[in-house]
Amino acid sequence: MIRPGAPIPRGWFITIEGPDGAGKTTQVERLAVHLRDRGVDVVSTREPGGTWLGERLREVLLARTGSVAPTDALTDAFLFNAARRQLVAEVIEPALSAGRTVLCARFADSTLAYQGYGAGVSLERLRALEAVATDGLRPDLTILLDLPVEAGLTRKAPGDVNRFEAEFDIAFHRRVRQGFLALAVAEPTRFVVIDATRSPDEVTTAVNAPADRLVGSGEPKPFAMRTNQ
């Protein structure tokens, strides 16, 4: 039991990324169950979403527009970062400060991959927006579920197809996939790349392994102060 007023270890922040159809939601749910079975206090969330505001912005960002003019890519980036800011302030940062482990389906790497590598917005501009939205918060571990674009898109049921899947061509999605892989190459100590063409159970086993190493590493984390309030 932690004495009131004593410092408590800051929680771990784990994100699961990947192109459309990679199975991020399923693997976040399974990883949460796995870690809880190990006694880890877990908060699961998603981007965009996870808060009242974030879920409303998710509806706007992912809705198929039909005949409406395409949304400007930088506008998309602003909206994703608005949802991200609220999620960090309302959910992620309070949980980490309380010593809880946070699992998030997508985070800032998705904006770099989709609006940056995919749509051509300057990565420098996107990283500047990210820094404001997150106050510099970065994941401790990012698990990238990788698979060919065609395989991922064919996994989606017609009713689950969102704007990015319906209104952007294969070339765009290939750039997104290559963007994720480029991000992983640039930060090999943060990213673990997993072949998502395998069965869900095989992917789950591969996802659990690096998460287990992280939460069981015993490495010190910055401390958060627990008060008796």
N, C-alpha and C positions, 0 to 999 in steps of 0.2 A: 504493500500500500504506500502510495506517495504522500508524504506529509504536506498539508496545505502550505503554500508559499515556497515549496521546494521546486527546483527546476525539473522539467520532464523532457525526455528526448523528443525532438521534432520528428514527425512522422515521415514516411517515405512517399514519394510521388511517382507513380507508375502510369505511363500512357501506352495505349495500344493504337497503332496507326496502320495505314494501308490503303490501297486503292479500293474503289467500290466493289462490294461483293466478297471481300476478303474474310469476312466473319468476325469483325471486331466486336460487335455487340455480344455475340455468343461467347467469345473468349473472355471478355470482361466479366460476364456473369459467372462463367465457370471458374475463373481465377479468384473471384471474390469468395465463392464457396470453398475453394481449396484453401485459401489463406485463413478464412474464418475457422475452418476445421483444425488449423494449426494454432489457433488461439490469437490470431492477428485481428485487431480492431480495424475494420475496413469500411470505407465510404466509397460507393460506386457512383459515377456520374458520366455525363456525355457532353460532347460539343457538336453543334451548338445546342444549348439546352441546359438542364440541370437546375434552373431557377425559373420563376414565373416569367421574367423578362426574356430569358434565354429561350424558353419554349415558344414564346410568341415570335421571336426573331427567327427561330428555326422554321416555323410555318412560312414566314415570308421568304426566307432564303432558299428553301428546298421546294417550294410549290412550283409546279409546271406553269409557265406563263402563257402558253398558247400563242396568240397573235401579238402579245405585248412585246415591245422592243426589248432586246436583250439587256440585262443589267450590266452596267459598267463594272469591270473586274475590280477596280479600286474601290468602288462603292460596296461590292461584296466584301472586300477586305475590311472596310470600316465596320460593316454590320457584324461580321464574324468576331472582330475584336471587341465590339461593344458587348456582345453576348459573353465573350471570354472574360472581359473585365468584371462583369457582374458575377460570373461563376467563381472567379478567383476571390473576389471580395466577400461573397456571401457563403460559399461552400468550401472551396479548396484551402484557402489560407487558414480559416478558423480550424478546420479539421487537422491540418498539418501542425499547427501551433499547439493543438491539444494532444499531439502524439499519435494521431490516427494515420493509417496508411490510406492514401487516396488512389483509386483506379479511375482512369478517365479514357473513354473511347473518343479519340481524336483530341488534339490540342494545337498549339501554334504551328507545329510542323505541317499540319494539313493546309494551313493558309499559305505557307511557303510553297508547298507542292502544287496546290490547285491554282491559286491566284498568281503565284510567282512563276514556277516552271511551266505550268499549264497555260495560263492566260497572258503571261509576259509582263506582269507588274515587276518593277525593280525589287530585287531581294533586299536591297539596302533600305528602301522605303518600308517594306513589309516588316523588316526587323525593327525599325524605329517604332512602328505602330505596336508591334508585339511588346517592346520594352515598356511602353506606356501602359498597355493593357494589363500586363502581368507583374509590373514592378520588378522585372528581372527574374521572376520565378521560372525555373527550368526543371523538367523531370529528372529524377534520379536514374530512371530506367525507361527507355522507350523500346517497345517490342513492335517491330515492323512485320506485319503479315503480308508477304509478297506473293503475287501470282500474276500470270499473263492477263492483260486487260480483257481479252475476249472471254476468258474463263470466268472472271469476276462478274462481268456484265450479264452473262447468261444465267447466273445464279439468282438474279433478282426476279421475284414474281411481278407480273404486270402492274398490280396495284401498289407495289412498293417502290416503283421507279420514281426517282426524284428529278429535279430540274437538271442537275449536272449529268445524270445518266441519260436523260432523254434528249437534251438539247445541245450537247457537246459531242463532237465527232471522235472517232477512234484515235486520231492523231493527238487530240487534246489529252485523252486518257493515257496514252502512251507517254506523253511528256510528263504527266503527273506521276506515273509509276517510276520513270527514270529520275524524277526529282526526288522522290522518297529515297531511292537507292543512293543518289548523290549525297543527300543529307546523312544517310547512314555511314557512307564512306568517310565523310568529313568528321564524324564524331563516333568513332568505333568504340569508345569506352562507355557511351550512353546507349547506343543502339544495339539490339540483337535482331537479326533478320531471320525470319522463319518461313519456310516453304509452306504456303497456305493451300497448295493444291492437294495436300495429303488429307486423309480423313479427319473430321473434327476431333476425334479422340486422339489421334496422333499429334495434331496441332496443339491440343490442350496439354499434352505431356511436354511438348517442346516449350510452350509458354510458361508452364509452372516452374521449369528448372531455373531460369535466370531470376525469376521473382523470388524463389526460395533462397537462392544464393544472396540476393540483396537483403531481404528482411532477416536472414539468419547470419549475416556477415559479422555482426558485432562491431562494425566500424562506428566511431562516434559521429553523431549528428549535432548541428547547432541546437542549443537548448531553448525551449520556450518556457516562460514562467507560468506556473499554475497558481492561481490565487484562490482564496477561499470564498470568493463571491458565488 
